[in-house]
């Protein structure tokens, strides 16, 4: 199960120029969930609500200034594991779309995977 391409503006970064301003991020969350029961029942109660994961990403990302993308990704991954006991693993990718680097790049970022 995944939520891909969550576009957010958030305060993140260690440089002085990154403090006190927001910048665009792109966040993907992949949840490892057994989909057997919901595949048969067609009932939301038999699965994890991915909208809750998306809401969590927004809440954590906008809760404070994060110095490192690693820290932000870790907080999101741990929060997703806490959402529902049926989540057995989570992979979070956080991309900074306008990174402060000297060459043209599409993005910089981190990927964090946690397993229960």
Buried (B, 14 or more C-beta within 10 A) or exposed (E): BEBEEBEBEBBBBEEEEBEEEEBEBBBBBBBBBEEEEBEEEEEEEBBBEBEEBBEBBEEBBEEEBBBEBBBBBBBBBBBBBEBBEBBEBBBBBBBBBEBEEEEEEEBBBBBBEBEE
